[in-house]
Amino acid sequence: MLKPWLRKTLTVIAFLVTLFFTVNHFSDWQVLLTKTGVKFLDTPSADDPVLMLSAKKSSSDNDQQAQHAASDNFALDVVVDGLELPWSMTLLDDDTALVTERAGKLYSVSLSSGEKTEISGIPKVYYKGQAGLFDVLPHPDYPQQPWLYISYAIDSGNNNSTTRLARAKYDKEQQKLNHWQLLYTAAPALETKRHYGGRLFFHKQHLYLTMGERGHREYAQKLDNDLGKVLRFDLEGKPAEDNPFINTAKAKPAIFSYGHRNQQGLVQRPNTDELWISEHGPQGGDEINLLIAGANYGWPIITYGEEYGGGVIGKFSKEGMQQPLHYYIPSIATGNLAFYSGEAFPGWNNSIFVTGLRSLNLSRLTLDNIDGQLKVIDDQRLLQSLQFRLRDIKISDKGLIYLLSENGSIALLRPE
């Protein structure tokens, strides 16, 4: 048996040898990376934001490989850089995006030049832990209705905080927000600094807001609070009149669904009325769910995750509680998600993209109708080598894919 000092010495030597060959034999690593899904057409430099990539499929099905062949090669261009912990982006047109930074700044950015213009008038934001400035969405009738809807964390006093929904009119010429209206403040406010939710989405003249359970699991199953819920409002910020619990005694009228942990993504499936939602699990068990009015998604009674460090939390299933359409083990720490429908990548139609914060990649889920049910049949991981903490994704009218990274950039995924 090797003595401890000798074992440590050999470990250090092995590390130095590996480092030497990594630095001095980069061409060999290019070959290795190509085999694992990344193809460098030219040796990239630290100053070059453009990488040409080739994605390797995880499925071995020949028909599926043929279907996706047209989308194997793509280019990734960093079009905006220098952001600080961005949280969300929304496309106003083909060249303009609004981007939030969690510390409390909002920018209008040009996707062609990379120029950033700060928009003034943001209220004071509570910025600690996972709190901060979250999402921004224009009114469905923008620019005729110049309202921007914004979610953010506020200091509620006594070391408590919560998520607030507000809106303001956007003066594009002055790059300023004014005429603020406070629409809703989630209750209760708590001391914890995590699981604020904050994702916004418009559907059929209603506004949806996700609310995490703030690290207090017991709130998710109770209807007398806003935590661990998806909330639904009209465009004036009032609870929608047809919400499922509007007439339930002691229930918060804004609740649309409950039993959630911390939902970070919300999107509509094209050509349907379906809303899909992504949600953080604990250690494992991140979920993709179909959002249904009045449904209970089970947290913490059912989950495919476990306690951090190990340990059972709940069952895998229970009658009356929704099963996820897809779940991740290990967790990828889901950000936002987007269905692909476009001409730029025809082989990616009928796919849903899920951004990963912990996994440092983009998950492309291929969907198929099996026995009358839509199911995930393939999970292809893209951009793994770049180590981007991907937070948000948007797809332009031209089918181009924009990715927002917590590393501080917006990247454009386009055909090679």
C-alpha positions in Angstrom: 0.0 0.0 0.0 1.3 3.4 -1.0 2.2 5.8 1.8 0.0 8.9 2.0 2.8 11.3 1.1 3.7 9.2 -1.9 0.1 9.0 -3.1 -0.2 12.8 -2.9 3.1 13.2 -4.8 1.9 10.9 -7.6 -1.4 12.8 -7.9 0.3 16.1 -8.3 2.7 14.6 -11.0 -0.3 13.2 -12.9 -2.1 16.5 -12.8 1.0 18.4 -14.2 1.5 15.8 -16.9 -2.2 16.2 -18.0 -1.8 20.0 -17.9 1.3 19.8 -20.1 -0.3 17.8 -22.7 -3.5 19.9 -22.7 -1.4 23.0 -23.4 1.1 21.6 -25.9 -1.2 19.3 -27.8 -4.3 21.4 -28.4 -4.8 19.8 -31.9 -5.2 16.4 -30.2 -7.9 17.9 -28.0 -9.6 19.4 -31.0 -10.0 15.9 -32.3 -11.3 14.6 -29.0 -13.8 17.5 -28.7 -15.0 16.9 -32.2 -15.8 13.3 -31.3 -17.7 14.5 -28.2 -19.8 17.0 -30.2 -17.7 20.2 -30.6 -16.0 21.0 -33.9 -13.5 23.9 -34.1 -13.2 24.9 -37.7 -10.5 27.4 -36.7 -8.5 27.5 -33.5 -10.4 30.1 -31.4 -8.6 32.9 -29.7 -9.6 34.6 -26.5 -10.6 37.7 -28.4 -12.6 35.9 -31.0 -16.3 35.8 -30.0 -17.3 33.6 -33.0 -17.1 29.8 -32.7 -18.3 27.4 -35.3 -19.8 24.4 -33.7 -21.2 21.0 -34.7 -23.7 19.2 -32.5 -23.6 15.5 -31.9 -26.9 13.8 -31.5 -27.5 11.4 -28.5 -30.1 9.4 -30.3 -29.1 6.4 -32.4 -32.3 6.2 -34.4 -31.5 6.5 -38.1 -34.7 8.2 -39.1 -34.3 10.8 -36.4 -30.7 11.4 -37.4 -31.8 12.0 -40.9 -34.5 14.3 -39.8 -32.0 16.5 -37.8 -29.1 16.3 -40.3 -30.0 19.8 -41.8 -29.4 21.3 -38.3 -26.1 19.7 -37.4 -24.0 22.7 -38.3 -24.5 26.1 -36.8 -22.6 29.3 -35.9 -22.6 31.0 -32.5 -21.9 34.7 -32.5 -21.6 36.8 -29.3 -23.5 39.9 -30.3 -23.7 41.7 -27.0 -21.1 41.5 -24.2 -20.3 43.3 -20.9 -23.5 42.6 -19.0 -23.5 42.0 -15.3 -25.6 39.0 -14.1 -28.4 39.5 -16.6 -31.7 37.7 -15.8 -34.0 38.2 -18.8 -34.3 39.5 -22.3 -37.3 40.2 -24.5 -37.1 41.0 -28.3 -38.8 44.3 -29.3 -38.0 43.9 -33.0 -35.4 42.2 -35.2 -32.6 44.4 -33.8 -33.6 45.5 -30.3 -33.8 43.6 -27.1 -34.6 44.7 -23.5 -32.3 43.1 -20.9 -32.5 43.1 -17.2 -29.5 42.9 -14.8 -30.3 41.4 -11.4 -28.6 44.3 -9.6 -31.4 46.6 -10.8 -30.5 47.9 -14.3 -32.5 47.7 -17.5 -30.9 48.1 -20.9 -32.0 48.5 -24.5 -29.5 46.7 -26.6 -28.8 46.6 -30.3 -28.4 43.0 -31.5 -26.5 44.2 -34.6 -24.0 46.6 -33.1 -23.9 45.4 -29.5 -24.5 48.9 -28.2 -26.2 49.1 -24.8 -28.3 52.0 -23.6 -29.4 52.1 -20.0 -33.1 52.9 -19.4 -33.6 55.1 -16.4 -36.5 55.2 -13.9 -36.1 51.7 -12.4 -37.4 51.6 -8.8 -35.2 50.5 -5.9 -34.6 46.7 -6.2 -33.7 44.4 -3.3 -30.5 42.7 -4.4 -29.3 39.9 -2.1 -29.0 36.1 -2.6 -31.2 35.2 -5.5 -33.2 38.5 -5.3 -33.0 41.3 -7.7 -34.6 42.7 -11.0 -36.2 39.8 -12.8 -38.3 39.9 -16.0 -39.5 42.6 -18.3 -42.3 42.2 -20.9 -44.0 44.8 -23.2 -47.7 45.1 -23.3 -49.3 42.7 -25.9 -50.3 45.8 -28.0 -46.8 47.5 -27.8 -45.9 50.0 -29.1 -49.5 51.4 -29.3 -49.6 50.6 -25.6 -46.2 51.6 -24.3 -46.4 49.8 -21.0 -43.6 47.6 -19.8 -44.4 45.0 -17.1 -41.6 44.3 -14.7 -41.1 41.8 -11.8 -38.5 42.4 -9.1 -37.7 41.8 -5.5 -38.4 44.4 -2.8 -37.3 45.0 0.8 -40.3 44.6 3.0 -38.6 45.6 6.2 -37.4 43.5 9.2 -35.0 41.7 6.9 -38.0 40.3 4.8 -38.4 40.5 1.1 -40.8 39.4 -1.6 -41.6 39.6 -5.4 -43.5 42.6 -6.8 -45.2 43.1 -10.1 -45.4 46.6 -11.6 -45.7 48.4 -14.9 -44.5 51.7 -16.3 -44.7 53.6 -19.6 -41.6 53.3 -21.7 -40.4 56.6 -23.3 -38.2 55.2 -26.1 -36.8 58.5 -27.2 -35.7 59.5 -23.7 -34.9 55.9 -22.7 -36.9 56.3 -19.5 -39.7 54.7 -17.5 -42.4 56.8 -16.0 -46.0 56.7 -14.8 -45.3 53.7 -12.6 -48.2 51.6 -11.3 -47.7 49.0 -8.6 -49.9 46.0 -9.5 -49.2 43.2 -7.1 -47.0 42.2 -4.1 -46.7 38.6 -3.3 -47.4 37.5 0.3 -46.0 36.6 2.7 -42.6 38.3 2.7 -39.9 36.2 4.2 -36.3 36.4 5.5 -35.0 33.8 3.0 -33.1 35.0 0.0 -34.1 32.4 -2.6 -36.9 31.0 -4.8 -38.4 34.3 -5.9 -39.8 33.0 -9.2 -40.3 36.2 -11.3 -40.9 34.9 -14.8 -43.6 36.8 -16.8 -45.6 35.6 -19.8 -48.6 37.0 -21.7 -51.3 34.6 -23.0 -54.8 35.6 -24.3 -54.7 39.0 -22.7 -53.7 37.6 -19.3 -50.4 38.0 -17.5 -48.8 35.1 -15.7 -46.2 35.5 -13.0 -44.3 32.6 -11.4 -43.7 32.6 -7.6 -41.3 30.3 -5.9 -41.9 29.0 -2.4 -39.0 31.0 -1.0 -37.4 27.9 0.5 -40.4 27.2 2.7 -41.9 24.1 1.3 -45.1 24.1 3.4 -46.4 27.2 1.6 -46.6 25.4 -1.8 -49.5 23.2 -0.9 -51.6 25.9 0.8 -53.9 28.2 -1.1 -53.9 31.1 1.5 -50.6 32.5 0.2 -48.9 33.3 -3.1 -45.7 31.2 -2.7 -45.1 28.1 -4.8 -47.7 29.3 -7.3 -48.3 30.5 -10.8 -50.4 33.7 -10.5 -52.6 35.1 -13.3 -53.8 38.6 -13.8 -55.6 40.8 -16.3 -53.7 43.5 -18.1 -54.5 46.0 -15.3 -52.8 43.7 -12.7 -56.0 42.4 -11.1 -56.6 38.7 -10.5 -58.2 37.2 -13.5 -62.0 36.8 -13.0 -62.0 33.2 -14.2 -59.0 32.0 -12.1 -59.7 28.5 -10.7 -59.8 29.5 -7.0 -61.4 32.9 -7.3 -64.4 31.7 -5.2 -62.6 29.3 -2.9 -62.7 30.5 0.8 -59.4 31.8 2.1 -57.6 31.1 -1.2 -55.6 33.9 -2.9 -57.6 34.9 -5.9 -54.6 35.3 -8.2 -53.6 31.6 -8.0 -53.7 29.7 -11.3 -51.8 26.6 -10.2 -49.9 25.5 -7.0 -47.4 22.9 -5.6 -44.4 24.5 -7.3 -40.8 24.9 -6.0 -39.2 27.6 -8.1 -40.4 28.1 -11.7 -38.0 29.9 -14.0 -39.5 29.4 -17.5 -42.8 29.8 -19.2 -43.7 29.6 -22.9 -46.6 28.8 -25.2 -46.4 25.8 -27.5 -46.9 27.0 -31.1 -50.3 26.5 -32.8 -51.9 25.5 -29.5 -53.2 27.1 -26.3 -50.7 25.0 -24.2 -48.4 26.7 -21.7 -45.3 24.9 -20.7 -43.3 25.7 -17.6 -39.8 24.8 -16.3 -39.1 24.4 -12.6 -36.1 23.9 -10.4 -36.0 20.7 -8.5 -33.8 20.2 -5.4 -30.9 17.8 -5.9 -32.2 16.3 -9.2 -35.8 16.5 -10.4 -35.9 19.7 -12.4 -39.2 19.5 -14.3 -40.9 20.5 -17.5 -44.7 20.7 -17.0 -47.8 21.4 -19.0 -49.5 24.3 -17.1 -53.1 23.5 -16.2 -55.6 25.7 -14.4 -56.1 24.6 -10.8 -53.6 21.8 -11.0 -51.4 20.7 -8.1 -47.8 20.0 -9.2 -47.0 18.2 -5.9 -44.0 19.9 -4.3 -42.9 18.8 -1.8 -45.1 15.7 -1.5 -44.0 14.3 -4.9 -40.6 14.9 -6.5 -37.9 13.1 -8.4 -35.3 15.0 -6.6 -33.7 14.4 -3.2 -32.3 16.5 -0.3 -29.0 18.2 -0.9 -26.4 15.7 0.2 -28.9 12.9 -0.1 -32.2 11.9 1.6 -35.7 11.3 0.6 -38.1 14.3 0.3 -41.3 12.8 -1.1 -42.9 10.1 -3.2 -42.6 9.9 -7.0 -46.3 10.1 -7.6 -49.6 10.6 -5.9 -53.2 10.6 -7.1 -54.4 14.1 -7.9 -51.0 15.6 -8.5 -49.4 16.3 -11.9 -46.6 14.2 -13.3 -43.9 16.2 -15.2 -43.8 15.8 -18.9 -40.0 15.5 -18.5 -37.6 15.6 -15.6 -33.8 15.9 -15.3 -31.5 13.8 -13.1 -29.1 15.2 -12.4 -30.5 18.8 -12.3 -29.5 21.2 -15.0 -30.9 24.2 -13.0 -33.5 25.1 -15.6 -33.7 28.7 -16.9 -36.2 29.8 -19.5 -37.4 27.6 -22.3 -38.6 28.1 -25.9 -40.3 26.0 -28.6 -38.6 26.1 -32.0 -40.7 26.9 -35.0 -38.9 28.5 -37.9 -37.1 28.1 -41.2 -33.5 28.8 -40.1 -33.3 25.3 -38.5 -36.0 23.1 -40.2 -34.6 20.0 -38.5 -35.3 21.5 -35.1 -39.0 22.1 -35.5 -41.0 20.2 -32.9 -38.2 20.7 -30.4 -38.2 22.6 -27.1 -35.0 24.3 -25.9 -34.3 24.5 -22.2 -31.5 26.6 -20.8 -29.3 25.2 -18.1 -27.5 27.2 -15.4 -25.9 24.4 -13.6 -25.4 22.1 -16.6 -23.7 24.9 -18.6 -25.4 23.8 -21.8 -28.6 24.0 -23.9 -30.9 21.1 -23.7 -32.9 20.4 -27.0 -35.8 18.0 -26.3 -37.3 16.3 -29.3 -41.0 15.6 -29.0 -43.2 13.0 -30.5 -46.8 11.9 -30.2 -46.9 8.4 -28.8 -50.2 6.7 -28.2 -51.9 10.1 -28.2 -49.5 11.6 -25.7 -46.7 14.1 -26.4 -43.5 12.7 -25.0 -39.8 13.6 -25.0 -37.9 11.0 -27.1 -34.4 12.6 -27.2 -32.3 15.1 -25.1 -29.5 16.6 -27.1 -27.0 18.8 -25.2 -25.5 21.8 -27.1 -22.7 24.2 -26.3 -21.4 22.2 -23.4 -17.8 23.2 -24.1 -18.5 26.9 -23.8 -19.4 26.8 -20.1 -22.2 29.3 -20.4 -24.7 29.7 -17.5 -27.7 30.0 -19.8 -30.6 32.0 -18.2 -32.9 33.0 -21.0 -33.7 32.1 -24.7 -35.7 33.9 -27.3 -36.4 33.0 -31.0 -36.8 35.7 -33.5 -39.4 35.9 -36.3 -36.7 34.7 -38.6 -36.1 31.6 -36.6 -32.8 32.8 -35.2 -32.0 31.8 -31.6 -30.8 34.3 -29.0 -29.3 33.0 -25.7 -28.7 35.1 -22.6 -25.8 34.0 -20.4 -25.2 34.9 -16.8 -21.6 35.1 -18.0 -22.6 38.5 -19.4 -23.4 38.0 -23.0 -26.1 37.5 -25.6 -25.2 34.9 -28.2 -26.8 34.4 -31.6 -27.3 30.8 -32.8 -27.7 30.8 -36.6 -27.2 28.4 -39.5 -23.5 28.0 -40.5 
